[in-house]
């Protein structure tokens, strides 16, 4: 799985550099994000700029990570969401929980950082 993590103003920015985020990549993806949360970094921004496809397992994974981040006193937000991915988030109702931001600076600002 091709992931990079940056930090800006107290927010961990996870850049997913895969065109399709789905099983079997989800295990490594979830482990990376869970690791950040458990190490005291609950403010998470997922940059999905290169992701053009997600499946229902990915939506479930994102919702689980959202719950973990929220329980740790943080938040999980998205940026760079492609139209097809946004459609999946809307169809499943995940967009009601996961904040989607048009760009990284506004997303970081939304954390109150």
N, C-alpha and C positions, 0 to 999 in steps of 0.2 A: 504494500500500500504506500502510496506516495503522499505523505503529509509533512507539512512544516509548521512549526509553532513560533510565533513572534509575540512580543509583549508591547503594549502601548497604554500608558496611563492606568495601570492596574488591571488591564484586560488582556486575557490570553487569546490570541488570534490564531485559530487553527485553519490553515489553508489546505483544502482538500484538492489534490492535483490528480484527479481521476475523472474520466468522462462519465463513468457509470459507478455510482455508489450503491452497492448491493452485496448480498451474500456472494462469496465468502469474505469480502473485504470488511464487512461490518464488525467482525470480532476484533480485529486490530484497531479499527477506527474507534470503537467503543472503549477498548482498553486504554487508548491514548487519552481520550477525553475524561474517562473515569479517573485515570491517574492524576490528571491536572486538578480535578475536583478534590480528590482525597489528599493532595499535597497542599491544599489551602488556596487554590485558584478557582473560585466558583464563578467568576465573571468571564464568560466564554463567548467569543464571536466566531462563528463558522463562516469562512469565506468559501462559497460554493460556485465561484465564477466559472470554473471549468467543468462542473458537473452538469450534464445534460439529461441524465436519467436517474431516477430513484424508483425503488419498488416499495411495496407495502411493508416489507421487513425493515427497510430503511426508515420509513415514517415511524414505525414502532420504536426503533432504536433512538431516533431523535426525541421522541416523547419521553422515553425512559431517561435519557440524558438531561432533558429539560427538568424532569422531576428531581433528579439527583442534584442538579445545580441549584434549583430553587430551595430544596431542603437544606443545602449548605449555606443558604443566605445570599446566593448569587442569582445569576440568570444565564440563559442560553439564548443567543440571538443569531440571526442569519443575515448575511449580505451576499451580493453577487448572485442572487437566485435567478436562474434561467426560467423562461416562460413555461416550459414543459414541467419543470420541477415545481414551480409555483402552482400550476394546475393540480398536480398531485396533492400538494399541501392543502389546497382549497377543497378538493373533492373529499378528502379524509377528515376535514375539520381541524387539522393540525395548525392551520394559520390562525386559529382563535387563541392559541397558546404561544406559538413561536413568532416573535416579532421579526418582521422582514424589513431590512433597511436597504435603500437604494445604493448607498455607498459606505465605505469603511469609516470615514471621518464622522458622519452623522450617527452611525451605529455606535462608535466609541463614545461620542458625546451623550448618547441616550443612557449610558450606564451612570451618568453623573460624574464621570471621571474628569 
